Structure formats: structure tokens, C-alpha cells
Amino acid sequence: MRLSSGLALILGSTLPMLVSPLPNAAKRAVPRPNASRADAVREVFQTSWKAYYDHAFPHDSLRPISNTFADDRNGWSVTSVDTLTTAILMEETEIVNQILEYIPKIDFTTTKAANQGISVFETTIRYLGGLISGYDLLKGPMKHLKTKPEEVEALLKQAESLADSLSIAFDTPSGVPDGVIYLNPEPRLSGADRNSIAGFGTLVLEWTRLSDLTGNPKYAKLSQRAQEYMLRPTGSPEPFPGLVGHQVSTKDGKFLDSNGGWGGGTDSFYEYLIKMYLYDPKEFGEYKDRWILAADSTMEFLASHPTSREDLTFLSGYSGKTTYPSSGHLASFAGGSFILGGIVLNQDKYTSFGLELAESYYETYYQTASGVGPEGFRWVDSAQELSADNAAPPDDQAEFYDKAGFWATSRGYILRPETMESLYYAYRATGDPKYQNMAWLGFQHIERACRAGSGYAHLRDVTKEDGGGHGDFMQSFWLAETLKYLYLIFAPDSIVQVQGQGAFNGFVFNTEAHPVQVRR
């Protein structure tokens, strides 16, 4: 990646020095806000929301180049619901009220299109999480915003309505939910015989919180019953202690394979183990124990160093006990997960490893021509012999690999948040401003490369300086996650912000970056 002289001066000596020493809790620097950078992120948020509101509202998603829309999430206005908590935290009251006014009009008992599948996972993290979090914030630390009380109460009512609709997913022989349901013309399951561990291991926080808020225990019981199959796995064996397979049978809850890692389809199951312990350490101690097993095995068996850059640490995938050096943007959240584990458990070894991961995955941004990280990448594991699973880079990538320590296998970027998310946790854990500077550089490159039409859009090839052109789509998580984490890195401290080791954390972020109040 080529740096302008201006950016080089901004960063100075703060570019990655892998790996930074971890200050203990007593030496942690106090995080400092940066108002001008926070305002710059806010301006991008405002531009993105205006583009959506002018050209796509109340449909699901904006196509910013053609200024049209897509109803890709069942026509329930996913960008509106997903955006709400970012607007609340930024105190964008006009946007908050635009969203609050519309939410009571959504009919979560059906879909506009007949026979349109509903992803239980995506609907839970984006819609249900957004509604519950909005309610927690507006009834709690952000209640000073000028909103209508009846519209705030409607958030909880709509969350309950949505969960009631989704509840049929659990009507399987085992209680492992079907990953896709239908509501129109009649409620039914897809009939899938399996679900991924992320697909149903990333429901328990939202559904448990809904039970706590409504006093109706059924939501927690449904999600926690399904979670039991992953806490006490049967069927295909765990390749490593705490690290399980990918697919689970909806018939009997047994694991159908021993494949996995920290990428798509598996990632957020591990994330929610430690987050449920943060939510209530008394009730969810077993979740913590499973996270520790998985974390320790990850550090021992999956941590991998490229032959050309042994200072970097990436996470390999696995098939049985065979590991292979392949990862991607989704897995870059793992740094934040380990840092959070270190904070919650007061264990420096997890925080230190999380910082290694955060800085290493940031290199996938720093080294590309566009300054933005790719969807997928590989490297050569320095601890393994060359083989089909540990192959040398293609000839046309050899020079880049020698410098960067990876090469892109999937070159797009779809406005994902995970690398910025881990930098957020790194900054909150250490107070080291170099993580702010890394995030600022990443933000500047994302903003420049992804600006398209009325808003922001996917990149086709991050290995090209201009990003290789754009796909005509703006994901809701751009506003819900990417811009929220970037904003919070520079925003003033608050009860919603992640606190360092030994401090009280009053909120826990779901996997869509919606802050949920912990149980008290």
C-alpha cells in the first residue's frame, strides 16, 4: 500500500510493531476521545443514512449507484432497524425519530413476498438485536434523547412479535432450530436436516435478554436448550478440546463433521460463549469454561505464522486434526474476542494474544494497494511442510507474499466491520493511541475506496489501488457495525463503551454491534 506523505506524518511511528507489550490494568492508559475524527465518521454515517432514506427507505437496502433498493431481508426495513443503535449513540435525534416512527408499522408476522426464506440467524442479530438494544439504550443511558415514550415501548413489543414468529424454527425433533423459516403464505420450516454452529449458537444473547425484558421465559429456554448441544457435543468428535465441528443435526443434535475454525459458519458461536458469561457470570459459568477450552486450543493448535512474516499471527482452519492456513475478514473479529475474554477473565494471556491477532489482521489492510482488507486470504504456515493443504503462493503473488505475509484468495470487500472491531477492543483494553491511528487510516481508505453514487458500496478487488470497481449494494451492517466501531474508537467514554480489565462492563455488544445491557 502506498502512503501519502500526509498519512505518513499522521501515523509516524504508530504503524504496527508486532507485537506490542501489554500494559497491566494498573498501567492501562486512559482512552482519549478525538472529536474531529469522531465527527468525520459521523459525517460518513449521515451521508450513508441520507442516501438510504432518500432512495430506499423503508425497503431493506440501498443500491447506491443506481439509487434503487433491494428487499433482501424480508422487506422489514433492515437498514432502518440495524441503524437505530448507531444513531442513538451518535445522538442523531432526527434519524432516531425517523426510525422510531416507522418501526411500529412493520408486520413481523409475514413477509411481503410469498415463499421468501427468513434467516433465523440474520434476523436475530440485525432485527431482534437492534430492537432490544434500542430499547435498552433509550430506557437507560440514552433516555435523555427527545423521543416519544410510546415509540420506545413499541421496540420491545415488536421484538416480542418478531421472536414469536421466529419461534417455529425450534419445532424440530431435537430443538436445534431450522436455519430458515417461511411465514408467507403459511408458517413453515425449510426442512433442513442440519444447522451451523454460528447459525444457532448466535441466538442466545438476544433471546435471553428478551425473556429478561418481557418476563416471558420461553425465548431463553428455546435458545439455551439448543445451545446445550454445543456445550456438550456428541457425534463427530472435537478435533481439539473446545473446538467443535461446523454442522449439527436438527434431528438429534449430534455433530455431523469435525471441520471448523474462526470463520463464517462457526465464528460467532465462540464469540457468544464469553459474551454470555459477561451478561451473567453466575448463570453462564459453563459457557465461560467452554470458551476457555476453545481459546486455549486455538492458541495451541490454530495460531499460525507465515513463512515470509513470522511476526504475524493468523488463525488456521481445520478439518479433523489437519489444519490449513486460510482465513478471511470474518475471522479478524477473533482479536476482539480474545481481548474481551482477557478483560472479563482478567487474564493477560488472552488479551496479549488478541492484540497479536488484531495487529496481524490489520496488516491485511495495510499491505493492499487499496488499503482495505480482502474477504479471504491464505499464507504458508511456517510450522508445516509444503503440501496441498499448505501450498506456496501462485507465481504472480510470490513477490507480494514475501512482503506482506499473505495473498488474497477472495479479493472483494463488502463493507465489513471485523478488523475495525478488533482495533476497537484493542484500544479500549490498552488506551494506546496507535490503535486509534490504525483505525483512522483504515477508515480513510475505506471511505475513499467505497464511496460510490449516493452512498458507499462493495469493492470488487482490494488488491487494486482503486478497489477494482464497485458492486451496487450497501449492507446494513455498514451503518450498524463498521461505522459504529469506528465512531466509538474516537468517542468519549461512557457506560456503553468497553472497559478495561478490572472495570465494570455494563453492556455487551451482540455480533451485529448492538449493545445489550448486562443482567444485574
C-alpha positions as CSV (number, residue, x, y, z in Angstrom):
1,M,0.0,0.0,0.0
2,R,1.3,3.4,-0.9
3,L,1.0,6.1,1.8
4,S,0.6,9.7,1.1
5,S,3.1,11.9,2.9
6,G,0.2,13.4,4.9
7,L,-0.9,10.0,6.2
8,A,2.7,9.0,6.9
9,L,3.1,12.1,9.1
10,I,-0.2,11.4,10.9
11,L,0.9,7.9,11.7
12,G,4.5,8.5,12.3
13,S,5.9,5.6,14.4
14,T,2.5,4.2,15.2
15,L,2.4,1.8,12.4
16,P,2.2,-1.9,13.5
17,M,5.1,-3.0,15.6
18,L,4.1,-6.7,16.2
19,V,3.6,-7.4,18.9
20,S,3.1,-4.7,21.5
21,P,3.7,-5.3,25.1
22,L,0.5,-5.4,27.1
23,P,0.2,-2.9,29.9
24,N,-1.4,-4.4,33.0
25,A,-4.6,-3.0,34.4
26,A,-2.8,-0.5,36.6
27,K,-0.8,0.8,33.7
28,R,-3.6,1.0,31.1
29,A,-3.7,4.4,29.6
30,V,-7.0,6.3,29.8
31,P,-8.7,6.3,26.4
32,R,-8.9,9.8,25.0
33,P,-11.6,11.0,22.6
34,N,-10.8,12.6,19.3
35,A,-13.6,14.9,18.4
36,S,-12.5,15.7,14.9
37,R,-12.1,12.1,13.9
38,A,-15.4,11.1,15.5
39,D,-17.1,13.9,13.6
40,A,-15.5,12.6,10.3
41,V,-17.0,9.2,10.9
42,R,-20.4,10.8,11.8
43,E,-20.4,12.7,8.5
44,V,-20.0,9.4,6.6
45,F,-22.8,8.0,8.7
46,Q,-25.0,10.9,7.9
47,T,-24.2,10.7,4.2
48,S,-25.0,6.9,4.2
49,W,-28.3,7.3,6.1
50,K,-29.4,10.2,3.9
51,A,-28.7,8.2,0.7
52,Y,-30.7,5.2,2.1
53,Y,-33.5,7.4,3.4
54,D,-33.8,9.4,0.1
55,H,-33.7,6.4,-2.3
56,A,-34.5,3.2,-0.4
57,F,-36.5,3.8,2.8
58,P,-38.5,1.9,4.0
59,H,-37.1,-1.0,2.0
60,D,-34.3,-3.2,3.2
61,S,-31.1,-2.0,1.5
62,L,-29.8,0.8,-0.8
63,R,-28.3,0.2,-4.1
64,P,-26.3,3.5,-4.1
65,I,-25.0,3.5,-7.7
66,S,-28.4,3.1,-9.3
67,N,-30.3,4.7,-6.4
68,T,-32.7,1.8,-6.2
69,F,-33.4,-0.7,-3.4
70,A,-33.4,-4.3,-2.5
71,D,-35.7,-6.2,-0.1
72,D,-33.1,-8.7,0.7
73,R,-34.1,-9.2,4.4
74,N,-37.8,-9.8,4.0
75,G,-38.9,-6.2,3.5
76,W,-38.9,-5.3,7.1
77,S,-36.6,-2.3,6.6
78,V,-33.4,-3.9,7.9
79,T,-31.2,-0.8,7.3
80,S,-33.6,1.2,9.5
81,V,-33.7,-1.2,12.4
82,D,-30.0,-2.1,12.1
83,T,-29.0,1.6,12.0
84,L,-31.0,2.7,15.1
85,T,-28.5,2.0,17.8
86,T,-25.7,3.8,15.9
87,A,-27.9,6.8,15.5
88,I,-28.7,6.7,19.2
89,L,-25.1,6.5,20.3
90,M,-24.2,9.4,17.9
91,E,-27.2,11.3,19.3
92,E,-28.6,11.8,15.9
93,T,-32.0,12.5,17.3
94,E,-33.7,13.3,13.9
95,I,-32.6,10.0,12.5
96,V,-33.6,8.1,15.7
97,N,-37.1,9.5,15.5
98,Q,-37.4,8.7,11.8
99,I,-36.7,5.1,12.6
100,L,-38.8,5.0,15.7
101,E,-41.8,6.4,13.9
102,Y,-41.6,3.6,11.3
103,I,-40.8,0.5,13.4
104,P,-44.4,0.1,14.8
105,K,-45.6,-0.2,11.2
106,I,-43.6,-3.3,10.5
107,D,-45.6,-6.5,10.3
108,F,-43.3,-9.2,11.6
109,T,-45.9,-11.9,11.2
110,T,-45.5,-12.2,7.5
111,T,-43.3,-11.2,4.6
112,K,-44.2,-9.0,1.6
113,A,-43.1,-11.6,-0.8
114,A,-44.5,-15.1,-0.8
115,N,-42.2,-18.1,-0.1
116,Q,-39.3,-15.8,0.8
117,G,-37.0,-17.5,3.3
118,I,-36.2,-15.9,6.6
119,S,-32.7,-16.4,8.0
120,V,-33.1,-17.0,11.8
121,F,-29.5,-16.0,12.4
122,E,-29.5,-12.8,10.4
123,T,-33.0,-11.8,11.6
124,T,-31.9,-12.3,15.2
125,I,-28.7,-10.4,15.1
126,R,-29.9,-7.5,12.9
127,Y,-33.6,-7.1,13.7
128,L,-34.1,-8.6,17.1
129,G,-30.8,-7.4,18.4
130,G,-31.4,-3.9,17.0
131,L,-34.9,-3.6,18.6
132,I,-33.7,-4.9,22.0
133,S,-30.6,-2.8,22.1
134,G,-32.5,0.3,21.1
135,Y,-34.9,-0.3,23.9
136,D,-32.1,-0.9,26.4
137,L,-30.3,2.3,25.3
138,L,-33.4,4.6,25.2
139,K,-34.7,3.3,28.5
140,G,-31.2,3.6,30.0
141,P,-28.2,5.7,29.4
142,M,-29.6,7.5,26.3
143,K,-33.0,8.2,27.7
144,H,-32.2,11.9,27.5
145,L,-32.8,11.9,23.8
146,K,-36.1,13.5,22.8
147,T,-38.3,10.6,21.7
148,K,-41.9,9.5,22.1
149,P,-42.3,7.1,25.0
150,E,-44.9,5.0,23.1
151,E,-42.5,4.6,20.2
152,V,-39.7,3.4,22.6
153,E,-42.1,0.9,24.2
154,A,-43.0,-0.3,20.7
155,L,-39.4,-1.5,20.2
156,L,-40.0,-4.2,22.9
157,K,-43.4,-5.1,21.6
158,Q,-42.1,-5.5,18.1
159,A,-39.2,-7.6,19.4
160,E,-41.6,-9.9,21.0
161,S,-43.7,-10.2,17.9
162,L,-40.7,-11.0,15.8
163,A,-39.4,-13.6,18.2
164,D,-42.9,-15.2,18.3
165,S,-42.8,-15.5,14.5
166,L,-39.2,-17.0,14.6
167,S,-40.0,-19.4,17.4
168,I,-41.4,-22.0,15.0
169,A,-37.8,-22.6,13.9
170,F,-37.2,-24.6,17.1
171,D,-40.0,-27.1,16.2
172,T,-37.6,-29.8,15.2
173,P,-37.1,-33.2,16.8
174,S,-34.0,-32.0,18.7
175,G,-34.8,-28.4,19.3
176,V,-31.9,-27.4,17.2
177,P,-33.6,-24.7,15.1
178,D,-34.1,-24.9,11.4
179,G,-31.9,-22.1,10.0
180,V,-34.6,-20.8,7.5
181,I,-38.3,-20.4,8.1
182,Y,-41.2,-19.1,6.0
183,L,-44.2,-17.1,7.1
184,N,-46.0,-16.4,3.8
185,P,-48.4,-17.9,2.8
186,E,-48.2,-20.1,5.9
187,P,-45.6,-20.5,8.7
188,R,-43.3,-23.5,7.9
189,L,-39.8,-24.7,8.2
190,S,-37.4,-25.2,5.4
191,G,-36.9,-28.8,6.4
192,A,-33.1,-28.6,6.6
193,D,-31.6,-31.6,8.4
194,R,-28.7,-29.5,9.8
195,N,-27.7,-26.1,11.0
196,S,-24.3,-24.4,11.5
197,I,-23.0,-23.7,15.0
198,A,-23.0,-20.0,14.2
199,G,-26.5,-20.3,12.8
200,F,-28.0,-21.3,16.1
201,G,-25.1,-20.6,18.5
202,T,-25.6,-16.8,18.0
203,L,-29.2,-16.5,19.3
204,V,-28.8,-17.0,23.0
205,L,-27.8,-13.4,24.0
206,E,-30.7,-11.8,22.2
207,W,-33.3,-14.4,23.1
208,T,-32.2,-14.5,26.8
209,R,-32.3,-10.7,27.0
210,L,-35.8,-10.7,25.5
211,S,-37.0,-13.1,28.2
212,D,-35.5,-10.8,30.9
213,L,-37.2,-7.7,29.5
214,T,-40.6,-9.3,28.9
215,G,-40.7,-11.7,31.8
216,N,-41.6,-14.5,29.4
217,P,-39.1,-17.3,29.9
218,K,-39.8,-19.2,26.7
219,Y,-37.4,-17.3,24.5
220,A,-34.4,-18.0,26.8
221,K,-35.5,-21.6,27.1
222,L,-35.7,-22.2,23.4
223,S,-32.2,-20.7,22.6
224,Q,-30.5,-22.2,25.7
225,R,-31.9,-25.7,25.0
226,A,-30.4,-25.6,21.5
227,Q,-27.1,-24.3,22.9
228,E,-26.8,-27.3,25.1
229,Y,-25.9,-29.5,22.1
230,M,-22.8,-27.4,21.6
231,L,-21.8,-27.2,25.2
232,R,-21.9,-31.0,25.5
233,P,-21.1,-32.1,22.0
234,T,-21.8,-35.6,20.7
235,G,-21.4,-37.3,17.3
236,S,-18.4,-36.4,15.3
237,P,-15.6,-35.7,17.8
238,E,-13.9,-32.5,18.8
239,P,-10.6,-32.3,16.9
240,F,-9.2,-30.2,19.7
241,P,-10.6,-29.5,23.2
242,G,-13.4,-27.0,23.0
243,L,-13.2,-26.7,19.2
244,V,-16.1,-28.4,17.6
245,G,-17.4,-29.1,14.1
246,H,-19.4,-27.0,11.8
247,Q,-22.8,-28.7,11.2
248,V,-25.2,-30.1,13.8
249,S,-28.2,-32.4,13.0
250,T,-31.7,-30.9,13.6
251,K,-32.9,-34.5,14.2
252,D,-30.8,-35.5,17.2
253,G,-28.4,-32.6,17.9
254,K,-25.3,-34.6,17.0
255,F,-22.3,-33.1,15.2
256,L,-22.1,-34.2,11.6
257,D,-18.4,-33.2,11.0
258,S,-15.2,-32.1,12.7
259,N,-14.5,-29.1,10.5
260,G,-14.2,-25.5,11.7
261,G,-12.2,-22.5,12.7
262,W,-13.0,-18.9,13.4
263,G,-14.5,-18.1,10.1
264,G,-18.0,-17.9,8.6
265,G,-20.5,-20.5,9.9
266,T,-18.6,-21.1,13.2
267,D,-17.2,-17.8,14.4
268,S,-19.9,-16.2,16.5
269,F,-20.7,-19.3,18.4
270,Y,-17.3,-18.9,20.2
271,E,-17.9,-15.2,20.5
272,Y,-21.2,-15.7,22.4
273,L,-19.7,-18.1,24.9
274,I,-17.6,-15.3,26.6
275,K,-20.3,-12.7,26.0
276,M,-22.9,-14.8,27.8
277,Y,-20.6,-15.0,30.7
278,L,-20.2,-11.3,30.7
279,Y,-24.0,-11.0,30.5
280,D,-24.4,-13.0,33.7
281,P,-21.3,-14.8,35.2
282,K,-23.4,-16.6,37.8
283,E,-25.7,-18.4,35.3
284,F,-23.3,-18.9,32.4
285,G,-20.2,-20.2,34.0
286,E,-20.3,-23.3,31.8
287,Y,-20.2,-21.0,28.7
288,K,-17.0,-19.4,30.1
289,D,-15.5,-22.8,30.7
290,R,-16.2,-23.8,27.1
291,W,-14.7,-20.6,25.8
292,I,-11.5,-21.1,27.8
293,L,-11.2,-24.6,26.3
294,A,-11.7,-23.2,22.8
295,A,-9.4,-20.3,23.3
296,D,-6.6,-22.4,24.8
297,S,-6.8,-24.9,21.9
298,T,-6.9,-22.0,19.4
299,M,-3.7,-20.6,20.8
300,E,-2.0,-24.0,20.8
301,F,-3.2,-25.5,17.6
302,L,-4.6,-22.8,15.2
303,A,-2.2,-19.9,15.7
304,S,-0.1,-19.8,12.5
305,H,2.8,-17.7,11.3
306,P,3.6,-17.1,7.6
307,T,7.0,-18.2,6.3
308,S,7.7,-14.7,5.0
309,R,6.4,-12.8,8.0
310,E,6.8,-14.8,11.2
311,D,5.9,-11.7,13.2
312,L,2.3,-12.1,12.1
313,T,-0.3,-14.4,13.7
314,F,-3.3,-15.7,11.7
315,L,-5.8,-18.4,12.6
316,S,-5.9,-21.6,10.5
317,G,-9.0,-23.6,9.8
318,Y,-9.2,-27.3,10.4
319,S,-10.6,-30.5,9.1
320,G,-10.3,-33.0,11.8
321,K,-6.8,-32.6,13.3
322,T,-5.5,-31.3,9.9
323,T,-5.1,-27.5,9.9
324,Y,-4.7,-25.4,6.9
325,P,-3.6,-21.8,6.5
326,S,-6.6,-20.0,5.3
327,S,-8.6,-17.1,6.8
328,G,-10.6,-14.1,6.0
329,H,-12.2,-10.8,7.0
330,L,-14.8,-12.5,9.1
331,A,-12.2,-14.2,11.3
332,S,-10.5,-10.9,12.0
333,F,-13.1,-10.3,14.8
334,A,-11.2,-13.0,16.8
335,G,-8.7,-10.5,18.1
336,G,-11.5,-8.6,19.8
337,S,-13.0,-11.8,21.2
338,F,-9.7,-12.8,22.8
339,I,-9.2,-9.2,24.2
340,L,-12.7,-9.3,25.6
341,G,-12.0,-12.7,27.2
342,G,-8.9,-11.2,28.8
343,I,-10.8,-8.3,30.1
344,V,-13.6,-10.3,31.5
345,L,-11.4,-13.1,33.0
346,N,-8.6,-10.7,34.0
347,Q,-6.2,-12.9,32.1
348,D,-3.3,-11.1,30.3
349,K,-2.5,-14.1,28.1
350,Y,-5.8,-13.8,26.2
351,T,-5.6,-10.0,25.9
352,S,-2.0,-10.3,24.6
353,F,-3.0,-12.9,22.1
354,G,-5.9,-10.8,21.0
355,L,-3.6,-7.9,20.4
356,E,-1.4,-10.1,18.2
357,L,-4.4,-11.1,16.2
358,A,-5.7,-7.5,15.9
359,E,-2.4,-6.1,14.7
360,S,-1.8,-9.1,12.3
361,Y,-5.2,-8.9,10.7
362,Y,-4.8,-5.2,10.3
363,E,-1.8,-6.0,8.1
364,T,-4.3,-7.3,5.5
365,Y,-5.4,-3.7,5.2
366,Y,-2.1,-2.0,5.5
367,Q,-0.4,-4.1,2.8
368,T,-3.0,-4.0,0.0
369,A,-2.9,-1.4,-2.8
370,S,-6.4,-0.1,-1.8
371,G,-5.6,-0.1,2.0
372,V,-8.7,-2.3,2.5
373,G,-8.6,-5.9,3.6
374,P,-9.8,-8.8,1.4
375,E,-12.7,-11.1,2.0
376,G,-10.4,-14.2,2.0
377,F,-6.6,-14.9,2.1
378,R,-4.0,-17.6,2.5
379,W,-0.4,-17.9,3.6
380,V,2.2,-20.7,4.0
381,D,2.4,-22.0,7.6
382,S,6.0,-21.8,8.8
383,A,5.5,-24.8,11.1
384,Q,4.4,-27.2,8.3
385,E,6.0,-28.7,5.3
386,L,4.7,-27.7,1.9
387,S,1.7,-29.8,0.8
388,A,-1.7,-29.5,-0.9
389,D,-3.0,-28.0,2.4
390,N,0.0,-25.7,2.8
391,A,0.8,-24.7,-0.7
392,A,3.1,-22.0,-1.9
393,P,1.5,-18.8,-3.3
394,P,0.8,-18.6,-7.1
395,D,3.7,-17.3,-9.0
396,D,2.1,-13.9,-9.6
397,Q,1.6,-13.5,-5.8
398,A,5.0,-14.6,-4.7
399,E,6.6,-11.2,-4.5
400,F,3.6,-9.7,-2.7
401,Y,3.6,-12.7,-0.2
402,D,7.3,-12.1,0.5
403,K,6.5,-8.6,1.7
404,A,3.0,-9.0,3.1
405,G,2.8,-12.5,4.6
406,F,-0.4,-13.4,2.8
407,W,-2.1,-13.3,-0.6
408,A,-5.8,-12.6,-1.4
409,T,-7.9,-15.5,-2.5
410,S,-11.2,-13.6,-2.4
411,R,-10.5,-10.0,-3.4
412,G,-13.7,-8.2,-2.6
413,Y,-14.7,-6.1,0.4
414,I,-18.4,-5.8,1.3
415,L,-18.1,-3.0,3.9
416,R,-17.4,-5.5,6.7
417,P,-16.5,-4.3,10.3
418,E,-14.5,-7.1,11.9
419,T,-11.0,-5.6,11.5
420,M,-12.1,-2.3,12.9
421,E,-14.0,-4.1,15.6
422,S,-10.8,-5.8,16.9
423,L,-8.9,-2.5,16.8
424,Y,-11.8,-1.0,18.9
425,Y,-11.3,-3.7,21.6
426,A,-7.5,-3.3,21.4
427,Y,-7.8,0.5,22.0
428,R,-10.3,0.1,24.9
429,A,-8.1,-2.5,26.6
430,T,-4.9,-0.6,26.3
431,G,-5.6,3.0,25.8
432,D,-2.7,3.0,23.3
433,P,-3.5,5.7,20.6
434,K,-1.7,3.7,18.0
435,Y,-4.9,1.6,17.6
436,Q,-6.8,4.8,17.0
437,N,-4.3,5.7,14.3
438,M,-4.6,2.3,12.7
439,A,-8.4,2.6,12.7
440,W,-8.2,6.2,11.3
441,L,-6.0,5.1,8.4
442,G,-8.3,2.1,7.7
443,F,-11.3,4.5,7.8
444,Q,-9.8,6.9,5.4
445,H,-9.1,4.2,2.9
446,I,-12.5,2.6,3.2
447,E,-14.2,6.0,2.8
448,R,-12.1,6.8,-0.2
449,A,-12.4,3.5,-2.0
450,C,-16.0,2.6,-1.2
451,R,-17.6,6.0,-1.9
452,A,-19.9,5.4,-4.8
453,G,-23.1,7.0,-6.1
454,S,-25.2,8.4,-3.3
455,G,-23.6,6.3,-0.6
456,Y,-21.0,3.6,-0.1
457,A,-20.7,0.3,-2.0
458,H,-18.8,-3.0,-2.2
459,L,-15.3,-3.2,-3.7
460,R,-14.5,-5.9,-6.3
461,D,-10.8,-6.1,-5.9
462,V,-8.9,-4.6,-2.9
463,T,-5.5,-5.5,-4.5
464,K,-6.1,-2.7,-6.9
465,E,-5.5,0.9,-5.8
466,D,-9.0,2.0,-6.8
467,G,-10.6,-1.1,-5.3
468,G,-11.4,-2.6,-8.7
469,G,-14.8,-1.1,-9.1
470,H,-18.0,-1.3,-7.1
471,G,-20.9,-3.6,-6.6
472,D,-24.2,-1.8,-6.3
473,F,-25.1,-2.6,-2.7
474,M,-24.7,-1.0,0.7
475,Q,-25.1,-3.6,3.5
476,S,-27.0,-2.6,6.7
477,F,-24.0,-3.6,8.8
478,W,-22.1,-0.8,7.3
479,L,-24.1,1.6,9.4
480,A,-24.8,-0.8,12.3
481,E,-21.2,-2.1,12.9
482,T,-18.4,-0.7,10.8
483,L,-19.2,3.0,11.4
484,K,-20.3,2.3,15.0
485,Y,-17.0,0.7,16.0
486,L,-15.1,3.4,14.1
487,Y,-17.1,6.1,15.9
488,L,-16.7,4.6,19.3
489,I,-12.9,4.4,19.0
490,F,-12.9,8.2,18.9
491,A,-15.9,9.0,21.0
492,P,-15.9,10.0,24.7
493,D,-16.1,7.3,27.4
494,S,-19.5,6.1,28.6
495,I,-21.1,3.1,30.3
496,V,-21.8,1.6,26.8
497,Q,-18.1,1.6,25.9
498,V,-16.0,-1.5,26.6
499,Q,-14.0,-1.0,29.8
500,G,-10.6,-2.5,30.6
501,Q,-9.5,-5.3,33.0
502,G,-10.9,-5.0,36.5
503,A,-13.6,-2.4,35.5
504,F,-17.3,-3.0,35.3
505,N,-18.8,-3.5,31.8
506,G,-22.5,-2.5,31.8
507,F,-23.2,-3.5,28.2
508,V,-22.1,-6.3,25.9
509,F,-22.2,-6.0,22.1
510,N,-24.0,-8.6,20.1
511,T,-22.4,-9.8,16.9
512,E,-24.0,-7.0,15.0
513,A,-22.6,-4.4,17.4
514,H,-25.9,-3.8,19.2
515,P,-25.1,-3.0,22.8
516,V,-27.2,-5.1,25.2
517,Q,-27.4,-4.2,28.9
518,V,-26.0,-6.9,31.1
519,R,-28.1,-8.7,33.7
520,R,-27.9,-7.0,37.1
